[in-house]
Amino acid sequence: MDVNEVVAAYGAAWNEPDEAQRTALLDASWAEDGFYQDPSATAAGRAALVAHIGGFQALFPGRTIDLASAVDSNGASLRWGWVMRNGDDVELEGVDFAELAPDGRIQRIAGFFGPLPPLEA
């Protein structure tokens, strides 16, 4: 898979309600020992990320996570924008920074919520 397919499979996992299908999407896109971190959570390993996404879906029913930009890559590092939607309404935007494992799957994600903070005057 190229980086766009990897990120698309990873993103699809966030919207997949069936745990077996979500696991299959992450099998294809996420390293077994991958590490995920955002301002509200961490998940070490694929099984932990499967569970974290299930918890997100339970906490925010009806929400989707959708790509909001193309994937930007400089080799083994990636970034992309995303939005959390409730129907047509965007409730949250963010950006993910990722590192790829040697096999091309995601090894690590650092996610950020909202726009960048302003400079202090």
Buried (B, 14 or more C-beta within 10 A) or exposed (E): EEBBEBBBBBBBBBBBEEEEEBBBBBBBBBBEEBBBBBEEEEBEBBEBBBBBBBEBBEEBEEBBBBBBEEBEBEEEEBBBBBBBBEEEEEEBBBBBBBBBBEEBBBBBBBBBEEEEEEEEE
